[in-house]
Amino acid sequence: MKKVMVLGIAGAALLAAPFAYAADATGAIKTISIPDRTVTLEDGKKYSLTGNVDLTKFKVGDKVKITFTEASPVFVQSTGINGSGTQMVPAA
């Protein structure tokens, strides 16, 4: 009986935990901050980018696709950053 209760509690905790998922954003670059490692697209959404993205290869006006993990609403509100980008490539 204790095992069932522990499994039930663990299952409920997993369901209650927020799930991070990868998403894509496509648009023209409005601003780039290499020191802050952030890019703002033309829609006004700002993304921080991991170290594996070479920001020096991009310039304002380039159309890009960013693969990112969405930030929590509280983080977005406090920092203005919509997600953490793991990849940024030229968009077709």
Jmol script that loads the backbone (N, CA, C; Angstrom):
load data "model"
ATOM      1  N   MET A   1       0.814  -1.190   0.000  1.00  0.00           N
ATOM      2  CA  MET A   1       0.000   0.000   0.000  1.00  0.00           C
ATOM      3  C   MET A   1       0.860   1.257   0.000  1.00  0.00           C
ATOM      4  N   LYS A   2       1.975   1.233   0.757  1.00  0.00           N
ATOM      5  CA  LYS A   2       2.859   2.396   0.797  1.00  0.00           C
ATOM      6  C   LYS A   2       3.476   2.673  -0.572  1.00  0.00           C
ATOM      7  N   LYS A   3       3.825   1.605  -1.306  1.00  0.00           N
ATOM      8  CA  LYS A   3       4.411   1.787  -2.631  1.00  0.00           C
ATOM      9  C   LYS A   3       3.427   2.469  -3.572  1.00  0.00           C
ATOM     10  N   VAL A   4       2.166   2.073  -3.490  1.00  0.00           N
ATOM     11  CA  VAL A   4       1.144   2.675  -4.347  1.00  0.00           C
ATOM     12  C   VAL A   4       0.987   4.153  -4.012  1.00  0.00           C
ATOM     13  N   MET A   5       1.008   4.490  -2.728  1.00  0.00           N
ATOM     14  CA  MET A   5       0.861   5.876  -2.309  1.00  0.00           C
ATOM     15  C   MET A   5       2.062   6.709  -2.783  1.00  0.00           C
ATOM     16  N   VAL A   6       3.261   6.161  -2.642  1.00  0.00           N
ATOM     17  CA  VAL A   6       4.459   6.873  -3.083  1.00  0.00           C
ATOM     18  C   VAL A   6       4.421   7.087  -4.592  1.00  0.00           C
ATOM     19  N   LEU A   7       4.039   6.064  -5.344  1.00  0.00           N
ATOM     20  CA  LEU A   7       3.941   6.196  -6.798  1.00  0.00           C
ATOM     21  C   LEU A   7       2.880   7.216  -7.179  1.00  0.00           C
ATOM     22  N   GLY A   8       1.778   7.241  -6.454  1.00  0.00           N
ATOM     23  CA  GLY A   8       0.716   8.215  -6.727  1.00  0.00           C
ATOM     24  C   GLY A   8       1.187   9.631  -6.482  1.00  0.00           C
ATOM     25  N   ILE A   9       1.904   9.846  -5.403  1.00  0.00           N
ATOM     26  CA  ILE A   9       2.423  11.177  -5.083  1.00  0.00           C
ATOM     27  C   ILE A   9       3.461  11.602  -6.124  1.00  0.00           C
ATOM     28  N   ALA A  10       4.352  10.685  -6.502  1.00  0.00           N
ATOM     29  CA  ALA A  10       5.371  10.995  -7.506  1.00  0.00           C
ATOM     30  C   ALA A  10       4.722  11.326  -8.853  1.00  0.00           C
ATOM     31  N   GLY A  11       3.709  10.577  -9.219  1.00  0.00           N
ATOM     32  CA  GLY A  11       2.992  10.838 -10.471  1.00  0.00           C
ATOM     33  C   GLY A  11       2.312  12.192 -10.458  1.00  0.00           C
ATOM     34  N   ALA A  12       1.692  12.538  -9.350  1.00  0.00           N
ATOM     35  CA  ALA A  12       1.032  13.840  -9.233  1.00  0.00           C
ATOM     36  C   ALA A  12       2.055  14.973  -9.324  1.00  0.00           C
ATOM     37  N   ALA A  13       3.217  14.783  -8.730  1.00  0.00           N
ATOM     38  CA  ALA A  13       4.257  15.805  -8.787  1.00  0.00           C
ATOM     39  C   ALA A  13       4.749  16.006 -10.221  1.00  0.00           C
ATOM     40  N   LEU A  14       4.892  14.930 -10.963  1.00  0.00           N
ATOM     41  CA  LEU A  14       5.315  15.043 -12.354  1.00  0.00           C
ATOM     42  C   LEU A  14       4.279  15.759 -13.195  1.00  0.00           C
ATOM     43  N   LEU A  15       3.015  15.482 -12.961  1.00  0.00           N
ATOM     44  CA  LEU A  15       1.960  16.140 -13.725  1.00  0.00           C
ATOM     45  C   LEU A  15       1.871  17.623 -13.388  1.00  0.00           C
ATOM     46  N   ALA A  16       2.187  17.975 -12.173  1.00  0.00           N
ATOM     47  CA  ALA A  16       2.099  19.370 -11.752  1.00  0.00           C
ATOM     48  C   ALA A  16       3.309  20.188 -12.205  1.00  0.00           C
ATOM     49  N   ALA A  17       4.414  19.531 -12.521  1.00  0.00           N
ATOM     50  CA  ALA A  17       5.630  20.244 -12.924  1.00  0.00           C
ATOM     51  C   ALA A  17       5.444  20.851 -14.308  1.00  0.00           C
ATOM     52  N   PRO A  18       5.915  22.081 -14.491  1.00  0.00           N
ATOM     53  CA  PRO A  18       5.829  22.678 -15.821  1.00  0.00           C
ATOM     54  C   PRO A  18       6.777  21.966 -16.779  1.00  0.00           C
ATOM     55  N   PHE A  19       6.336  21.785 -17.993  1.00  0.00           N
ATOM     56  CA  PHE A  19       7.150  21.095 -18.986  1.00  0.00           C
ATOM     57  C   PHE A  19       7.772  22.110 -19.928  1.00  0.00           C
ATOM     58  N   ALA A  20       9.074  22.036 -20.125  1.00  0.00           N
ATOM     59  CA  ALA A  20       9.766  22.875 -21.087  1.00  0.00           C
ATOM     60  C   ALA A  20       9.755  22.157 -22.423  1.00  0.00           C
ATOM     61  N   TYR A  21       9.535  22.899 -23.466  1.00  0.00           N
ATOM     62  CA  TYR A  21       9.550  22.268 -24.775  1.00  0.00           C
ATOM     63  C   TYR A  21      10.223  23.199 -25.766  1.00  0.00           C
ATOM     64  N   ALA A  22      10.754  22.597 -26.813  1.00  0.00           N
ATOM     65  CA  ALA A  22      11.433  23.368 -27.846  1.00  0.00           C
ATOM     66  C   ALA A  22      10.405  23.904 -28.832  1.00  0.00           C
ATOM     67  N   ALA A  23      10.650  25.107 -29.280  1.00  0.00           N
ATOM     68  CA  ALA A  23       9.793  25.749 -30.277  1.00  0.00           C
ATOM     69  C   ALA A  23      10.709  26.486 -31.249  1.00  0.00           C
ATOM     70  N   ASP A  24      10.138  26.953 -32.341  1.00  0.00           N
ATOM     71  CA  ASP A  24      10.889  27.712 -33.339  1.00  0.00           C
ATOM     72  C   ASP A  24      10.276  29.093 -33.500  1.00  0.00           C
ATOM     73  N   ALA A  25      11.116  30.068 -33.738  1.00  0.00           N
ATOM     74  CA  ALA A  25      10.684  31.423 -34.068  1.00  0.00           C
ATOM     75  C   ALA A  25      11.432  31.842 -35.314  1.00  0.00           C
ATOM     76  N   THR A  26      10.722  32.426 -36.259  1.00  0.00           N
ATOM     77  CA  THR A  26      11.330  32.876 -37.499  1.00  0.00           C
ATOM     78  C   THR A  26      11.023  34.351 -37.688  1.00  0.00           C
ATOM     79  N   GLY A  27      12.031  35.102 -38.103  1.00  0.00           N
ATOM     80  CA  GLY A  27      11.821  36.516 -38.373  1.00  0.00           C
ATOM     81  C   GLY A  27      13.132  37.207 -38.660  1.00  0.00           C
ATOM     82  N   ALA A  28      13.014  38.482 -38.997  1.00  0.00           N
ATOM     83  CA  ALA A  28      14.200  39.288 -39.259  1.00  0.00           C
ATOM     84  C   ALA A  28      14.756  39.808 -37.936  1.00  0.00           C
ATOM     85  N   ILE A  29      16.069  39.873 -37.845  1.00  0.00           N
ATOM     86  CA  ILE A  29      16.723  40.365 -36.635  1.00  0.00           C
ATOM     87  C   ILE A  29      16.550  41.883 -36.564  1.00  0.00           C
ATOM     88  N   LYS A  30      16.032  42.336 -35.430  1.00  0.00           N
ATOM     89  CA  LYS A  30      15.866  43.766 -35.174  1.00  0.00           C
ATOM     90  C   LYS A  30      17.090  44.314 -34.437  1.00  0.00           C
ATOM     91  N   THR A  31      17.551  43.588 -33.407  1.00  0.00           N
ATOM     92  CA  THR A  31      18.753  43.985 -32.662  1.00  0.00           C
ATOM     93  C   THR A  31      19.545  42.743 -32.275  1.00  0.00           C
ATOM     94  N   ILE A  32      20.859  42.930 -32.169  1.00  0.00           N
ATOM     95  CA  ILE A  32      21.759  41.882 -31.681  1.00  0.00           C
ATOM     96  C   ILE A  32      22.631  42.498 -30.590  1.00  0.00           C
ATOM     97  N   SER A  33      22.777  41.779 -29.469  1.00  0.00           N
ATOM     98  CA  SER A  33      23.718  42.188 -28.432  1.00  0.00           C
ATOM     99  C   SER A  33      24.679  41.030 -28.211  1.00  0.00           C
ATOM    100  N   ILE A  34      25.873  41.159 -28.767  1.00  0.00           N
ATOM    101  CA  ILE A  34      26.862  40.093 -28.628  1.00  0.00           C
ATOM    102  C   ILE A  34      27.314  39.940 -27.174  1.00  0.00           C
ATOM    103  N   PRO A  35      27.577  41.039 -26.424  1.00  0.00           N
ATOM    104  CA  PRO A  35      27.981  40.863 -25.020  1.00  0.00           C
ATOM    105  C   PRO A  35      26.918  40.171 -24.164  1.00  0.00           C
ATOM    106  N   ASP A  36      25.635  40.496 -24.417  1.00  0.00           N
ATOM    107  CA  ASP A  36      24.543  39.879 -23.651  1.00  0.00           C
ATOM    108  C   ASP A  36      24.082  38.554 -24.244  1.00  0.00           C
ATOM    109  N   ARG A  37      24.546  38.248 -25.476  1.00  0.00           N
ATOM    110  CA  ARG A  37      24.147  37.045 -26.204  1.00  0.00           C
ATOM    111  C   ARG A  37      22.634  36.993 -26.394  1.00  0.00           C
ATOM    112  N   THR A  38      22.049  38.130 -26.812  1.00  0.00           N
ATOM    113  CA  THR A  38      20.613  38.187 -27.059  1.00  0.00           C
ATOM    114  C   THR A  38      20.331  38.689 -28.467  1.00  0.00           C
ATOM    115  N   VAL A  39      19.201  38.258 -29.000  1.00  0.00           N
ATOM    116  CA  VAL A  39      18.714  38.694 -30.303  1.00  0.00           C
ATOM    117  C   VAL A  39      17.248  39.053 -30.138  1.00  0.00           C
ATOM    118  N   THR A  40      16.861  40.191 -30.699  1.00  0.00           N
ATOM    119  CA  THR A  40      15.454  40.577 -30.728  1.00  0.00           C
ATOM    120  C   THR A  40      14.996  40.509 -32.174  1.00  0.00           C
ATOM    121  N   LEU A  41      13.884  39.811 -32.388  1.00  0.00           N
ATOM    122  CA  LEU A  41      13.334  39.710 -33.739  1.00  0.00           C
ATOM    123  C   LEU A  41      12.391  40.871 -34.001  1.00  0.00           C
ATOM    124  N   GLU A  42      11.972  41.016 -35.258  1.00  0.00           N
ATOM    125  CA  GLU A  42      11.123  42.133 -35.667  1.00  0.00           C
ATOM    126  C   GLU A  42       9.782  42.167 -34.936  1.00  0.00           C
ATOM    127  N   ASP A  43       9.345  41.026 -34.380  1.00  0.00           N
ATOM    128  CA  ASP A  43       8.086  41.004 -33.635  1.00  0.00           C
ATOM    129  C   ASP A  43       8.257  41.498 -32.197  1.00  0.00           C
ATOM    130  N   GLY A  44       9.498  41.860 -31.824  1.00  0.00           N
ATOM    131  CA  GLY A  44       9.768  42.388 -30.492  1.00  0.00           C
ATOM    132  C   GLY A  44      10.148  41.340 -29.464  1.00  0.00           C
ATOM    133  N   LYS A  45      10.105  40.067 -29.831  1.00  0.00           N
ATOM    134  CA  LYS A  45      10.467  39.013 -28.884  1.00  0.00           C
ATOM    135  C   LYS A  45      11.981  38.863 -28.831  1.00  0.00           C
ATOM    136  N   LYS A  46      12.483  38.718 -27.599  1.00  0.00           N
ATOM    137  CA  LYS A  46      13.919  38.669 -27.342  1.00  0.00           C
ATOM    138  C   LYS A  46      14.306  37.269 -26.877  1.00  0.00           C
ATOM    139  N   TYR A  47      15.440  36.772 -27.378  1.00  0.00           N
ATOM    140  CA  TYR A  47      15.913  35.432 -27.049  1.00  0.00           C
ATOM    141  C   TYR A  47      17.368  35.502 -26.614  1.00  0.00           C
ATOM    142  N   SER A  48      17.693  34.793 -25.535  1.00  0.00           N
ATOM    143  CA  SER A  48      19.097  34.626 -25.163  1.00  0.00           C
ATOM    144  C   SER A  48      19.594  33.391 -25.897  1.00  0.00           C
ATOM    145  N   LEU A  49      20.864  33.400 -26.288  1.00  0.00           N
ATOM    146  CA  LEU A  49      21.402  32.295 -27.071  1.00  0.00           C
ATOM    147  C   LEU A  49      22.589  31.669 -26.373  1.00  0.00           C
ATOM    148  N   THR A  50      22.668  30.339 -26.473  1.00  0.00           N
ATOM    149  CA  THR A  50      23.735  29.594 -25.822  1.00  0.00           C
ATOM    150  C   THR A  50      25.059  29.830 -26.543  1.00  0.00           C
ATOM    151  N   GLY A  51      26.126  29.396 -25.909  1.00  0.00           N
ATOM    152  CA  GLY A  51      27.471  29.622 -26.423  1.00  0.00           C
ATOM    153  C   GLY A  51      27.782  28.972 -27.746  1.00  0.00           C
ATOM    154  N   ASN A  52      27.007  27.977 -28.166  1.00  0.00           N
ATOM    155  CA  ASN A  52      27.319  27.303 -29.429  1.00  0.00           C
ATOM    156  C   ASN A  52      26.806  28.080 -30.647  1.00  0.00           C
ATOM    157  N   VAL A  53      26.092  29.179 -30.446  1.00  0.00           N
ATOM    158  CA  VAL A  53      25.603  30.000 -31.552  1.00  0.00           C
ATOM    159  C   VAL A  53      26.602  31.143 -31.779  1.00  0.00           C
ATOM    160  N   ASP A  54      27.160  31.225 -32.991  1.00  0.00           N
ATOM    161  CA  ASP A  54      28.121  32.270 -33.325  1.00  0.00           C
ATOM    162  C   ASP A  54      27.368  33.508 -33.815  1.00  0.00           C
ATOM    163  N   LEU A  55      27.144  34.449 -32.915  1.00  0.00           N
ATOM    164  CA  LEU A  55      26.372  35.646 -33.247  1.00  0.00           C
ATOM    165  C   LEU A  55      27.076  36.550 -34.246  1.00  0.00           C
ATOM    166  N   THR A  56      28.382  36.419 -34.382  1.00  0.00           N
ATOM    167  CA  THR A  56      29.120  37.285 -35.308  1.00  0.00           C
ATOM    168  C   THR A  56      28.791  36.974 -36.768  1.00  0.00           C
ATOM    169  N   LYS A  57      28.162  35.849 -37.028  1.00  0.00           N
ATOM    170  CA  LYS A  57      27.798  35.469 -38.396  1.00  0.00           C
ATOM    171  C   LYS A  57      26.496  36.124 -38.858  1.00  0.00           C
ATOM    172  N   PHE A  58      25.819  36.846 -37.960  1.00  0.00           N
ATOM    173  CA  PHE A  58      24.517  37.425 -38.275  1.00  0.00           C
ATOM    174  C   PHE A  58      24.562  38.936 -38.121  1.00  0.00           C
ATOM    175  N   LYS A  59      23.641  39.624 -38.843  1.00  0.00           N
ATOM    176  CA  LYS A  59      23.549  41.075 -38.727  1.00  0.00           C
ATOM    177  C   LYS A  59      22.074  41.480 -38.698  1.00  0.00           C
ATOM    178  N   VAL A  60      21.832  42.710 -38.273  1.00  0.00           N
ATOM    179  CA  VAL A  60      20.475  43.249 -38.243  1.00  0.00           C
ATOM    180  C   VAL A  60      19.880  43.150 -39.647  1.00  0.00           C
ATOM    181  N   GLY A  61      18.645  42.676 -39.718  1.00  0.00           N
ATOM    182  CA  GLY A  61      17.956  42.513 -40.997  1.00  0.00           C
ATOM    183  C   GLY A  61      17.985  41.095 -41.531  1.00  0.00           C
ATOM    184  N   ASP A  62      18.925  40.257 -41.071  1.00  0.00           N
ATOM    185  CA  ASP A  62      18.979  38.859 -41.509  1.00  0.00           C
ATOM    186  C   ASP A  62      17.721  38.134 -41.059  1.00  0.00           C
ATOM    187  N   LYS A  63      17.169  37.312 -41.943  1.00  0.00           N
ATOM    188  CA  LYS A  63      16.029  36.474 -41.568  1.00  0.00           C
ATOM    189  C   LYS A  63      16.584  35.166 -41.013  1.00  0.00           C
ATOM    190  N   VAL A  64      16.144  34.823 -39.789  1.00  0.00           N
ATOM    191  CA  VAL A  64      16.679  33.652 -39.096  1.00  0.00           C
ATOM    192  C   VAL A  64      15.565  32.798 -38.505  1.00  0.00           C
ATOM    193  N   LYS A  65      15.948  31.569 -38.203  1.00  0.00           N
ATOM    194  CA  LYS A  65      15.069  30.663 -37.451  1.00  0.00           C
ATOM    195  C   LYS A  65      15.808  30.317 -36.170  1.00  0.00           C
ATOM    196  N   ILE A  66      15.157  30.589 -35.025  1.00  0.00           N
ATOM    197  CA  ILE A  66      15.735  30.295 -33.717  1.00  0.00           C
ATOM    198  C   ILE A  66      14.978  29.130 -33.102  1.00  0.00           C
ATOM    199  N   THR A  67      15.698  28.096 -32.702  1.00  0.00           N
ATOM    200  CA  THR A  67      15.113  27.000 -31.937  1.00  0.00           C
ATOM    201  C   THR A  67      15.394  27.309 -30.475  1.00  0.00           C
ATOM    202  N   PHE A  68      14.338  27.366 -29.673  1.00  0.00           N
ATOM    203  CA  PHE A  68      14.499  27.813 -28.296  1.00  0.00           C
ATOM    204  C   PHE A  68      13.606  27.031 -27.343  1.00  0.00           C
ATOM    205  N   THR A  69      13.955  27.101 -26.066  1.00  0.00           N
ATOM    206  CA  THR A  69      13.122  26.580 -24.993  1.00  0.00           C
ATOM    207  C   THR A  69      12.378  27.768 -24.411  1.00  0.00           C
ATOM    208  N   GLU A  70      11.066  27.655 -24.381  1.00  0.00           N
ATOM    209  CA  GLU A  70      10.228  28.764 -23.933  1.00  0.00           C
ATOM    210  C   GLU A  70      10.454  29.072 -22.456  1.00  0.00           C
ATOM    211  N   ALA A  71      10.535  30.355 -22.142  1.00  0.00           N
ATOM    212  CA  ALA A  71      10.712  30.799 -20.757  1.00  0.00           C
ATOM    213  C   ALA A  71       9.352  30.872 -20.061  1.00  0.00           C
ATOM    214  N   SER A  72       9.374  30.786 -18.741  1.00  0.00           N
ATOM    215  CA  SER A  72       8.143  30.900 -17.971  1.00  0.00           C
ATOM    216  C   SER A  72       7.617  32.333 -18.061  1.00  0.00           C
ATOM    217  N   PRO A  73       6.308  32.517 -17.931  1.00  0.00           N
ATOM    218  CA  PRO A  73       5.743  33.868 -17.989  1.00  0.00           C
ATOM    219  C   PRO A  73       6.361  34.829 -16.965  1.00  0.00           C
ATOM    220  N   VAL A  74       6.701  34.333 -15.790  1.00  0.00           N
ATOM    221  CA  VAL A  74       7.318  35.182 -14.762  1.00  0.00           C
ATOM    222  C   VAL A  74       8.691  35.653 -15.233  1.00  0.00           C
ATOM    223  N   PHE A  75       9.475  34.747 -15.838  1.00  0.00           N
ATOM    224  CA  PHE A  75      10.800  35.101 -16.340  1.00  0.00           C
ATOM    225  C   PHE A  75      10.680  36.108 -17.474  1.00  0.00           C
ATOM    226  N   VAL A  76       9.728  35.893 -18.377  1.00  0.00           N
ATOM    227  CA  VAL A  76       9.527  36.816 -19.498  1.00  0.00           C
ATOM    228  C   VAL A  76       9.194  38.208 -18.968  1.00  0.00           C
ATOM    229  N   GLN A  77       8.293  38.265 -17.992  1.00  0.00           N
ATOM    230  CA  GLN A  77       7.874  39.549 -17.444  1.00  0.00           C
ATOM    231  C   GLN A  77       9.030  40.261 -16.736  1.00  0.00           C
ATOM    232  N   SER A  78       9.861  39.522 -16.025  1.00  0.00           N
ATOM    233  CA  SER A  78      10.933  40.168 -15.256  1.00  0.00           C
ATOM    234  C   SER A  78      12.153  40.502 -16.103  1.00  0.00           C
ATOM    235  N   THR A  79      12.425  39.735 -17.161  1.00  0.00           N
ATOM    236  CA  THR A  79      13.647  39.954 -17.950  1.00  0.00           C
ATOM    237  C   THR A  79      13.379  40.437 -19.370  1.00  0.00           C
ATOM    238  N   GLY A  80      12.191  40.179 -19.882  1.00  0.00           N
ATOM    239  CA  GLY A  80      11.887  40.511 -21.271  1.00  0.00           C
ATOM    240  C   GLY A  80      12.399  39.481 -22.254  1.00  0.00           C
ATOM    241  N   ILE A  81      12.978  38.391 -21.738  1.00  0.00           N
ATOM    242  CA  ILE A  81      13.516  37.338 -22.610  1.00  0.00           C
ATOM    243  C   ILE A  81      12.486  36.223 -22.738  1.00  0.00           C
ATOM    244  N   ASN A  82      12.106  35.904 -23.990  1.00  0.00           N
ATOM    245  CA  ASN A  82      11.056  34.930 -24.252  1.00  0.00           C
ATOM    246  C   ASN A  82      11.528  33.489 -24.242  1.00  0.00           C
ATOM    247  N   GLY A  83      12.822  33.265 -24.383  1.00  0.00           N
ATOM    248  CA  GLY A  83      13.304  31.898 -24.381  1.00  0.00           C
ATOM    249  C   GLY A  83      14.804  31.832 -24.519  1.00  0.00           C
ATOM    250  N   SER A  84      15.315  30.613 -24.322  1.00  0.00           N
ATOM    251  CA  SER A  84      16.741  30.355 -24.429  1.00  0.00           C
ATOM    252  C   SER A  84      16.990  29.594 -25.718  1.00  0.00           C
ATOM    253  N   GLY A  85      17.659  30.258 -26.655  1.00  0.00           N
ATOM    254  CA  GLY A  85      17.907  29.661 -27.958  1.00  0.00           C
ATOM    255  C   GLY A  85      19.090  28.722 -27.943  1.00  0.00           C
ATOM    256  N   THR A  86      18.910  27.570 -28.567  1.00  0.00           N
ATOM    257  CA  THR A  86      19.991  26.595 -28.667  1.00  0.00           C
ATOM    258  C   THR A  86      20.548  26.541 -30.091  1.00  0.00           C
ATOM    259  N   GLN A  87      19.810  27.131 -31.035  1.00  0.00           N
ATOM    260  CA  GLN A  87      20.257  27.119 -32.418  1.00  0.00           C
ATOM    261  C   GLN A  87      19.672  28.334 -33.134  1.00  0.00           C
ATOM    262  N   MET A  88      20.477  28.960 -33.996  1.00  0.00           N
ATOM    263  CA  MET A  88      19.997  30.040 -34.844  1.00  0.00           C
ATOM    264  C   MET A  88      20.620  29.840 -36.208  1.00  0.00           C
ATOM    265  N   VAL A  89      19.779  29.707 -37.221  1.00  0.00           N
ATOM    266  CA  VAL A  89      20.240  29.465 -38.574  1.00  0.00           C
ATOM    267  C   VAL A  89      19.531  30.417 -39.533  1.00  0.00           C
ATOM    268  N   PRO A  90      20.135  30.676 -40.686  1.00  0.00           N
ATOM    269  CA  PRO A  90      19.447  31.499 -41.673  1.00  0.00           C
ATOM    270  C   PRO A  90      18.131  30.837 -42.083  1.00  0.00           C
ATOM    271  N   ALA A  91      17.090  31.650 -42.223  1.00  0.00           N
ATOM    272  CA  ALA A  91      15.784  31.117 -42.637  1.00  0.00           C
ATOM    273  C   ALA A  91      15.646  31.289 -44.147  1.00  0.00           C
ATOM    274  N   ALA A  92      14.898  30.389 -44.724  1.00  0.00           N
ATOM    275  CA  ALA A  92      14.692  30.441 -46.174  1.00  0.00           C
ATOM    276  C   ALA A  92      13.719  31.525 -46.554  1.00  0.00           C
TER     277      ALA A  92
END
end "model"
wireframe off; spacefill off
backbone 0.3
color backbone group
